[in-house]
Amino acid sequence: MDIRKIAKLAHLEITDDEVALYTPQMQGIVSYIEQLNELDT
């Protein structure tokens, strides 16, 4: 996941520390959404 690209698209400036913090969080969010997409409704 390219956090810098997402930040750029959102017109946000982020530091290297923020990239390190947000990358695993975003991966967790995407993983959760993928699990939701697999549910039968």
PQR file with spaces between the fields and no chain letter, atoms N, CA, C, O and H, PARSE charges and radii, in Angstrom:
ATOM       1  N    MET     1       0.847   -1.164    0.000 -0.4000 1.5000
ATOM       2  CA   MET     1       0.000    0.000    0.000 -0.0000 2.0000
ATOM       3  C    MET     1       0.896    1.231    0.000  0.5500 1.7000
ATOM       4  O    MET     1       1.833    1.327    0.792 -0.5500 1.4000
ATOM       5  N    ASP     2       0.605    2.159   -0.882 -0.4000 1.5000
ATOM       6  CA   ASP     2       1.431    3.352   -1.017 -0.0000 2.0000
ATOM       7  C    ASP     2       0.776    4.524   -0.290  0.5500 1.7000
ATOM       8  O    ASP     2      -0.032    5.258   -0.858 -0.5500 1.4000
ATOM       9  H    ASP     2      -0.156    2.081   -1.525  0.4000 1.0000
ATOM      10  N    ILE     3       1.142    4.676    0.968 -0.4000 1.5000
ATOM      11  CA   ILE     3       0.567    5.722    1.807 -0.0000 2.0000
ATOM      12  C    ILE     3       0.911    7.102    1.268  0.5500 1.7000
ATOM      13  O    ILE     3       0.087    8.015    1.321 -0.5500 1.4000
ATOM      14  H    ILE     3       1.799    4.079    1.429  0.4000 1.0000
ATOM      15  N    ARG     4       2.114    7.256    0.755 -0.4000 1.5000
ATOM      16  CA   ARG     4       2.504    8.565    0.213 -0.0000 2.0000
ATOM      17  C    ARG     4       1.607    8.966   -0.960  0.5500 1.7000
ATOM      18  O    ARG     4       1.229   10.131   -1.083 -0.5500 1.4000
ATOM      19  H    ARG     4       2.784    6.515    0.713  0.4000 1.0000
ATOM      20  N    LYS     5       1.269    8.012   -1.813 -0.4000 1.5000
ATOM      21  CA   LYS     5       0.404    8.313   -2.960 -0.0000 2.0000
ATOM      22  C    LYS     5      -0.990    8.714   -2.478  0.5500 1.7000
ATOM      23  O    LYS     5      -1.582    9.663   -2.992 -0.5500 1.4000
ATOM      24  H    LYS     5       1.576    7.065   -1.713  0.4000 1.0000
ATOM      25  N    ILE     6      -1.505    7.991   -1.497 -0.4000 1.5000
ATOM      26  CA   ILE     6      -2.819    8.318   -0.942 -0.0000 2.0000
ATOM      27  C    ILE     6      -2.792    9.716   -0.329  0.5500 1.7000
ATOM      28  O    ILE     6      -3.716   10.503   -0.532 -0.5500 1.4000
ATOM      29  H    ILE     6      -1.024    7.220   -1.079  0.4000 1.0000
ATOM      30  N    ALA     7      -1.738   10.022    0.419 -0.4000 1.5000
ATOM      31  CA   ALA     7      -1.617   11.343    1.036 -0.0000 2.0000
ATOM      32  C    ALA     7      -1.542   12.438   -0.028  0.5500 1.7000
ATOM      33  O    ALA     7      -2.149   13.499    0.117 -0.5500 1.4000
ATOM      34  H    ALA     7      -0.987    9.383    0.584  0.4000 1.0000
ATOM      35  N    LYS     8      -0.801   12.172   -1.086 -0.4000 1.5000
ATOM      36  CA   LYS     8      -0.680   13.163   -2.159 -0.0000 2.0000
ATOM      37  C    LYS     8      -2.035   13.408   -2.816  0.5500 1.7000
ATOM      38  O    LYS     8      -2.395   14.555   -3.081 -0.5500 1.4000
ATOM      39  H    LYS     8      -0.308   11.310   -1.204  0.4000 1.0000
ATOM      40  N    LEU     9      -2.785   12.346   -3.080 -0.4000 1.5000
ATOM      41  CA   LEU     9      -4.108   12.493   -3.681 -0.0000 2.0000
ATOM      42  C    LEU     9      -5.049   13.289   -2.779  0.5500 1.7000
ATOM      43  O    LEU     9      -5.935   13.997   -3.259 -0.5500 1.4000
ATOM      44  H    LEU     9      -2.492   11.414   -2.865  0.4000 1.0000
ATOM      45  N    ALA    10      -4.846   13.165   -1.460 -0.4000 1.5000
ATOM      46  CA   ALA    10      -5.671   13.888   -0.495 -0.0000 2.0000
ATOM      47  C    ALA    10      -5.082   15.262   -0.159  0.5500 1.7000
ATOM      48  O    ALA    10      -5.601   15.974    0.700 -0.5500 1.4000
ATOM      49  H    ALA    10      -4.126   12.591   -1.070  0.4000 1.0000
ATOM      50  N    HIS    11      -3.997   15.624   -0.843 -0.4000 1.5000
ATOM      51  CA   HIS    11      -3.317   16.908   -0.612 -0.0000 2.0000
ATOM      52  C    HIS    11      -2.852   17.035    0.834  0.5500 1.7000
ATOM      53  O    HIS    11      -3.016   18.080    1.465 -0.5500 1.4000
ATOM      54  H    HIS    11      -3.576   15.045   -1.541  0.4000 1.0000
ATOM      55  N    LEU    12      -2.266   15.946    1.352 -0.4000 1.5000
ATOM      56  CA   LEU    12      -1.731   15.931    2.707 -0.0000 2.0000
ATOM      57  C    LEU    12      -0.222   15.776    2.660  0.5500 1.7000
ATOM      58  O    LEU    12       0.310   15.058    1.813 -0.5500 1.4000
ATOM      59  H    LEU    12      -2.133   15.098    0.840  0.4000 1.0000
ATOM      60  N    GLU    13       0.460   16.441    3.562 -0.4000 1.5000
ATOM      61  CA   GLU    13       1.894   16.245    3.716 -0.0000 2.0000
ATOM      62  C    GLU    13       2.103   15.368    4.943  0.5500 1.7000
ATOM      63  O    GLU    13       1.602   15.673    6.025 -0.5500 1.4000
ATOM      64  H    GLU    13       0.028   17.024    4.250  0.4000 1.0000
ATOM      65  N    ILE    14       2.848   14.273    4.768 -0.4000 1.5000
ATOM      66  CA   ILE    14       3.090   13.381    5.897 -0.0000 2.0000
ATOM      67  C    ILE    14       4.579   13.113    6.025  0.5500 1.7000
ATOM      68  O    ILE    14       5.323   13.164    5.045 -0.5500 1.4000
ATOM      69  H    ILE    14       3.256   14.025    3.889  0.4000 1.0000
ATOM      70  N    THR    15       4.996   12.828    7.240 -0.4000 1.5000
ATOM      71  CA   THR    15       6.400   12.551    7.528 -0.0000 2.0000
ATOM      72  C    THR    15       6.681   11.055    7.366  0.5500 1.7000
ATOM      73  O    THR    15       5.763   10.246    7.233 -0.5500 1.4000
ATOM      74  H    THR    15       4.392   12.786    8.036  0.4000 1.0000
ATOM      75  N    ASP    16       7.962   10.712    7.378 -0.4000 1.5000
ATOM      76  CA   ASP    16       8.348    9.301    7.309 -0.0000 2.0000
ATOM      77  C    ASP    16       7.790    8.528    8.505  0.5500 1.7000
ATOM      78  O    ASP    16       7.379    7.375    8.373 -0.5500 1.4000
ATOM      79  H    ASP    16       8.708   11.369    7.486  0.4000 1.0000
ATOM      80  N    ASP    17       7.782    9.174    9.672 -0.4000 1.5000
ATOM      81  CA   ASP    17       7.233    8.521   10.867 -0.0000 2.0000
ATOM      82  C    ASP    17       5.745    8.234   10.698  0.5500 1.7000
ATOM      83  O    ASP    17       5.260    7.183   11.119 -0.5500 1.4000
ATOM      84  H    ASP    17       8.116   10.111    9.779  0.4000 1.0000
ATOM      85  N    GLU    18       5.029    9.161   10.087 -0.4000 1.5000
ATOM      86  CA   GLU    18       3.600    8.956    9.858 -0.0000 2.0000
ATOM      87  C    GLU    18       3.360    7.843    8.845  0.5500 1.7000
ATOM      88  O    GLU    18       2.417    7.064    8.987 -0.5500 1.4000
ATOM      89  H    GLU    18       5.423   10.014    9.745  0.4000 1.0000
ATOM      90  N    VAL    19       4.206    7.765    7.829 -0.4000 1.5000
ATOM      91  CA   VAL    19       4.091    6.674    6.852 -0.0000 2.0000
ATOM      92  C    VAL    19       4.259    5.339    7.567  0.5500 1.7000
ATOM      93  O    VAL    19       3.497    4.401    7.333 -0.5500 1.4000
ATOM      94  H    VAL    19       4.972    8.398    7.714  0.4000 1.0000
ATOM      95  N    ALA    20       5.260    5.257    8.440 -0.4000 1.5000
ATOM      96  CA   ALA    20       5.505    4.021    9.185 -0.0000 2.0000
ATOM      97  C    ALA    20       4.330    3.681   10.099  0.5500 1.7000
ATOM      98  O    ALA    20       4.020    2.507   10.302 -0.5500 1.4000
ATOM      99  H    ALA    20       5.880    6.019    8.630  0.4000 1.0000
ATOM     100  N    LEU    21       3.685    4.690   10.643 -0.4000 1.5000
ATOM     101  CA   LEU    21       2.542    4.480   11.530 -0.0000 2.0000
ATOM     102  C    LEU    21       1.294    4.073   10.754  0.5500 1.7000
ATOM     103  O    LEU    21       0.588    3.147   11.152 -0.5500 1.4000
ATOM     104  H    LEU    21       3.937    5.644   10.478  0.4000 1.0000
ATOM     105  N    TYR    22       1.022    4.758    9.654 -0.4000 1.5000
ATOM     106  CA   TYR    22      -0.230    4.565    8.922 -0.0000 2.0000
ATOM     107  C    TYR    22      -0.239    3.335    8.022  0.5500 1.7000
ATOM     108  O    TYR    22      -1.307    2.786    7.752 -0.5500 1.4000
ATOM     109  H    TYR    22       1.596    5.511    9.331  0.4000 1.0000
ATOM     110  N    THR    23       0.919    2.890    7.554 -0.4000 1.5000
ATOM     111  CA   THR    23       0.952    1.753    6.630 -0.0000 2.0000
ATOM     112  C    THR    23       0.304    0.502    7.225  0.5500 1.7000
ATOM     113  O    THR    23      -0.590   -0.062    6.595 -0.5500 1.4000
ATOM     114  H    THR    23       1.787    3.335    7.773  0.4000 1.0000
ATOM     115  N    PRO    24       0.714    0.045    8.412 -0.5600 1.5000
ATOM     116  CA   PRO    24       0.054   -1.158    8.952  0.2800 2.0000
ATOM     117  C    PRO    24      -1.415   -0.918    9.294  0.5500 1.7000
ATOM     118  O    PRO    24      -2.227   -1.839    9.202 -0.5500 1.4000
ATOM     119  N    GLN    25      -1.763    0.295    9.684 -0.4000 1.5000
ATOM     120  CA   GLN    25      -3.160    0.594    9.984 -0.0000 2.0000
ATOM     121  C    GLN    25      -4.014    0.487    8.726  0.5500 1.7000
ATOM     122  O    GLN    25      -5.098   -0.097    8.753 -0.5500 1.4000
ATOM     123  H    GLN    25      -1.104    1.043    9.759  0.4000 1.0000
ATOM     124  N    MET    26      -3.529    1.046    7.633 -0.4000 1.5000
ATOM     125  CA   MET    26      -4.275    0.985    6.371 -0.0000 2.0000
ATOM     126  C    MET    26      -4.367   -0.450    5.864  0.5500 1.7000
ATOM     127  O    MET    26      -5.400   -0.852    5.329 -0.5500 1.4000
ATOM     128  H    MET    26      -2.648    1.520    7.611  0.4000 1.0000
ATOM     129  N    GLN    27      -3.301   -1.224    6.026 -0.4000 1.5000
ATOM     130  CA   GLN    27      -3.331   -2.621    5.610 -0.0000 2.0000
ATOM     131  C    GLN    27      -4.382   -3.384    6.409  0.5500 1.7000
ATOM     132  O    GLN    27      -5.080   -4.237    5.861 -0.5500 1.4000
ATOM     133  H    GLN    27      -2.461   -0.897    6.461  0.4000 1.0000
ATOM     134  N    GLY    28      -4.496   -3.085    7.692 -0.4000 1.5000
ATOM     135  CA   GLY    28      -5.507   -3.725    8.523 -0.0000 2.0000
ATOM     136  C    GLY    28      -6.919   -3.357    8.087  0.5500 1.7000
ATOM     137  O    GLY    28      -7.810   -4.207    8.068 -0.5500 1.4000
ATOM     138  H    GLY    28      -3.929   -2.393    8.137  0.4000 1.0000
ATOM     139  N    ILE    29      -7.121   -2.096    7.739 -0.4000 1.5000
ATOM     140  CA   ILE    29      -8.437   -1.640    7.280 -0.0000 2.0000
ATOM     141  C    ILE    29      -8.810   -2.329    5.975  0.5500 1.7000
ATOM     142  O    ILE    29      -9.935   -2.803    5.820 -0.5500 1.4000
ATOM     143  H    ILE    29      -6.397   -1.406    7.754  0.4000 1.0000
ATOM     144  N    VAL    30      -7.873   -2.387    5.041 -0.4000 1.5000
ATOM     145  CA   VAL    30      -8.138   -3.026    3.749 -0.0000 2.0000
ATOM     146  C    VAL    30      -8.420   -4.514    3.946  0.5500 1.7000
ATOM     147  O    VAL    30      -9.310   -5.068    3.301 -0.5500 1.4000
ATOM     148  H    VAL    30      -6.959   -2.001    5.167  0.4000 1.0000
ATOM     149  N    SER    31      -7.676   -5.153    4.822 -0.4000 1.5000
ATOM     150  CA   SER    31      -7.898   -6.569    5.110 -0.0000 2.0000
ATOM     151  C    SER    31      -9.297   -6.794    5.677  0.5500 1.7000
ATOM     152  O    SER    31      -9.974   -7.750    5.296 -0.5500 1.4000
ATOM     153  H    SER    31      -6.952   -4.703    5.346  0.4000 1.0000
ATOM     154  N    TYR    32      -9.729   -5.934    6.571 -0.4000 1.5000
ATOM     155  CA   TYR    32     -11.064   -6.040    7.159 -0.0000 2.0000
ATOM     156  C    TYR    32     -12.140   -5.867    6.091  0.5500 1.7000
ATOM     157  O    TYR    32     -13.121   -6.612    6.073 -0.5500 1.4000
ATOM     158  H    TYR    32      -9.180   -5.158    6.881  0.4000 1.0000
ATOM     159  N    ILE    33     -11.966   -4.904    5.214 -0.4000 1.5000
ATOM     160  CA   ILE    33     -12.935   -4.675    4.136 -0.0000 2.0000
ATOM     161  C    ILE    33     -12.993   -5.884    3.205  0.5500 1.7000
ATOM     162  O    ILE    33     -14.071   -6.259    2.745 -0.5500 1.4000
ATOM     163  H    ILE    33     -11.170   -4.299    5.229  0.4000 1.0000
ATOM     164  N    GLU    34     -11.848   -6.491    2.925 -0.4000 1.5000
ATOM     165  CA   GLU    34     -11.833   -7.688    2.081 -0.0000 2.0000
ATOM     166  C    GLU    34     -12.617   -8.811    2.742  0.5500 1.7000
ATOM     167  O    GLU    34     -13.335   -9.547    2.064 -0.5500 1.4000
ATOM     168  H    GLU    34     -10.972   -6.185    3.299  0.4000 1.0000
ATOM     169  N    GLN    35     -12.489   -8.950    4.048 -0.4000 1.5000
ATOM     170  CA   GLN    35     -13.249   -9.971    4.768 -0.0000 2.0000
ATOM     171  C    GLN    35     -14.747   -9.695    4.677  0.5500 1.7000
ATOM     172  O    GLN    35     -15.538  -10.621    4.499 -0.5500 1.4000
ATOM     173  H    GLN    35     -11.907   -8.352    4.599  0.4000 1.0000
ATOM     174  N    LEU    36     -15.133   -8.444    4.795 -0.4000 1.5000
ATOM     175  CA   LEU    36     -16.547   -8.087    4.681 -0.0000 2.0000
ATOM     176  C    LEU    36     -17.082   -8.402    3.292  0.5500 1.7000
ATOM     177  O    LEU    36     -18.227   -8.831    3.154 -0.5500 1.4000
ATOM     178  H    LEU    36     -14.490   -7.692    4.940  0.4000 1.0000
ATOM     179  N    ASN    37     -16.275   -8.196    2.271 -0.4000 1.5000
ATOM     180  CA   ASN    37     -16.700   -8.471    0.899 -0.0000 2.0000
ATOM     181  C    ASN    37     -16.935   -9.960    0.658  0.5500 1.7000
ATOM     182  O    ASN    37     -17.685  -10.331   -0.244 -0.5500 1.4000
ATOM     183  H    ASN    37     -15.345   -7.848    2.384  0.4000 1.0000
ATOM     184  N    GLU    38     -16.297  -10.813    1.458 -0.4000 1.5000
ATOM     185  CA   GLU    38     -16.436  -12.254    1.285 -0.0000 2.0000
ATOM     186  C    GLU    38     -17.684  -12.817    1.975  0.5500 1.7000
ATOM     187  O    GLU    38     -18.045  -13.970    1.743 -0.5500 1.4000
ATOM     188  H    GLU    38     -15.687  -10.512    2.191  0.4000 1.0000
ATOM     189  N    LEU    39     -18.337  -12.029    2.808 -0.4000 1.5000
ATOM     190  CA   LEU    39     -19.515  -12.505    3.536 -0.0000 2.0000
ATOM     191  C    LEU    39     -20.702  -12.665    2.602  0.5500 1.7000
ATOM     192  O    LEU    39     -20.912  -11.873    1.683 -0.5500 1.4000
ATOM     193  H    LEU    39     -18.044  -11.092    2.997  0.4000 1.0000
ATOM     194  N    ASP    40     -21.474  -13.717    2.865 -0.4000 1.5000
ATOM     195  CA   ASP    40     -22.735  -13.896    2.149 -0.0000 2.0000
ATOM     196  C    ASP    40     -23.788  -13.030    2.829  0.5500 1.7000
ATOM     197  O    ASP    40     -23.943  -13.067    4.050 -0.5500 1.4000
ATOM     198  H    ASP    40     -21.304  -14.361    3.611  0.4000 1.0000
ATOM     199  N    THR    41     -24.497  -12.265    2.040 -0.4000 1.5000
ATOM     200  CA   THR    41     -25.544  -11.413    2.623 -0.0000 2.0000
ATOM     201  C    THR    41     -26.875  -11.704    1.982  0.5500 1.7000
ATOM     202  O    THR    41     -27.880  -11.089    2.339 -0.5500 1.4000
ATOM     203  H    THR    41     -24.371  -12.235    1.048  0.4000 1.0000
